[in-house]
Amino acid sequence: MDIWQGPFFGADEKTMVAAGPQGIYKTTDAAKTWTKVSGLRPNLDQHFSFATKWHGCYSWDPVHGAIYTTAMSHPAFKNQLSAPAKIR
């Protein structure tokens, strides 16, 4: 996994989410397998970036199954998570 932010821990010791340049990934088996659950927020403005190389752009809400994205003083955006195929 190419992780730049996280892992963000969930409801138990086996559940985590992490952000990398290819998207948001989730594991429910203590990082044995990862599932891509969301893409990254596209940059709509040249003055800030939602890239994972910026500290603090992404945070996980495990209760509601959502990733929140923000950049500095700009509004936060909610990405609802899905569950496609697992990767190793």
C-alpha angles and dihedrals in degrees: 000000000000098000121179100162128033152324091226108196124229139199094306140020093267099052120084141148126210134184126221138160092278097050146276118322132192132200127193095177102062095272098308089120132011130206123205104234103169144010122234123270108263119239106252096173131045093222098070139022136220090200115136090238088077112085115240102013095121133045132170129229103197093182094061098027096241140129117215119209128196140156121209110297096351124109121276120247127208121224113192109218125236132189116237126160122322123248131198 
